[in-house]
Amino acid sequence: MKALYVLLAAGVMLASAAPGVAAQVTVNSGQCMDVRGGETDDGTPVILFHCHGSPNQQWTLTSGQLIVNSGSCLDVMGSAPVDGAQIIVVQCNQRASQEWQISKGQIVGVGGKCVTARGDLTADRTPVVLASCSADPGQLWTVQ
């Protein structure tokens, strides 16, 4: 019960973070949500990587958008609510696929689908994808 409370509190913290205040977002294993290779190009995949505090791991929730320090927004490849769709970063443009809500430690977006660490939650370079929301530990995110 204590772990669930911490996740819920983290969701509230991320949801209420002031604009410009960046934080690392980690999945249940402690790996960070990371923009692959620190790239800033549109379409760059989001992956899990060990936390190191670099700008490509610093996220801010502003007006329902998760923005990485490069100024790009968390988005879904193809903008469609399809299970397995790669989570990417692109220039912020107010598309529905860039709107996110924090609920019970989950990051919920287009089509009510959740941001999910696919498969092995501890391996660097694990893809972050969209999936139907469930009790999967790969969908439980916290803020550091």
N, C-alpha and C positions, 0 to 999 in steps of 0.2 A: 504494500500500500504506500510506503514511503517513497519508493521509486516513481510510482505513478504521480504522486503529489509534486515531486521535483520536476517531472516532465510537464505537468500542467502549469506550474509556476513559470517554467522556462518559456512556454508558449505565450503566456501573458507578458512576460518580459520582452520577448521579441516583438509582439504585437504592439506594445506601448512604447517601444524605443523611440527616442526623439530623432528627428531627421538629422543625418550626419553622424550619428553614433553607430559605429560599426562593431560587429561582434562575429566570432567564429561560430558556425552552426555545425554541431556534431551529431552523428547518428549514434544509436545505442552502444556501439562498440568503442566509441571515443574517436573514431576517424572523422576528419573535417570534410565539409562540402568545399570543393576546390575547383577552380576553373583550370582545366588541364594546361599545364606548362606555363601558366601565368599569361596566356595569350589574351588578346583583346578583340580578336576578329569575330564578327558575327558568325554564329553557328559553332563556336568552340564548345565541346562537350563539358559538362560538369561531372566530376568524378569524386570518389573518396580518396583522400590522401592523408598521411600522418600530419597532424597539426604542427605548423611551423610559424604561423602568425604573419605570413606574407600578405600583401594586398589582395591576391587572388583567393584568399580565404576570409576576407573581411566583408560581411554582408550587413545591409541596412534595410529595414522594412519601412517604406515611405509610400503612403497613399495606396497600400495594398500591393506594391511591387517590391520584390526582393532585388536589391541593387548591390552589385559587387563593387569594390573600390574603384575599378576601372570606369564605372559609370554605366556598365551594361546591365540589362535586366535578365533575371531568370525567366526562361521561356521553354516551350515544348516544341521540339522539331516537328514541323508540319502544322503546328498550332491545333492539332486535333486531339481529343481526349481518348487516345488509343493506348491500351495496356502495352507496356514495353517501349513506348516512344521515348527517345533520348531527351534528357533535360539538357538544355544548352543556354548560352548567353547570347543576347543580341541587343542592338540599340533599342532603348526604351521607346515605345510608340503607342502605348495604351491599348494594345490588343488584349482580348479576353484571355489569351493564353499566357499573359504576363500578370494576371491578377491572382493573388494568393491570400489565403486566410490561414491563421494558426488556430487549430482546434485540437485540444487534448494531446498536445505534443506532436501533432501531425501537421504537415504543410499541404494544404488542400487547394487545388487549382481547377482548371477547366474541366467541366464534366463531373465535378465532385471527386476527381481522382487525386491520389496522393503522390508526393515526391517520395521515391523509394530507392534505397541502395539495393541493387540487384545482387542476389547470391551471397558471396563471401563478404561479410561485413567488416573484415579486418584487413583485407588486402588493399594495398595502394593500387590506384587506377581502377577500382571497382566502378562500373558505370552507375550513374544515377538516372533513373527512369521514372516514368509515370506508370502508376498501377492502381487498380481498384483498392480502396482503403480497406484495411483489415487490422488484425492485431499483430501483424508481422513486425518483428523488432527492427527491420530495415526501414520502417516508416516512423520511428520514434526519434525525434530530433530535439536537441537541447542547445542552449546558448552558453558560450564560455566567454 
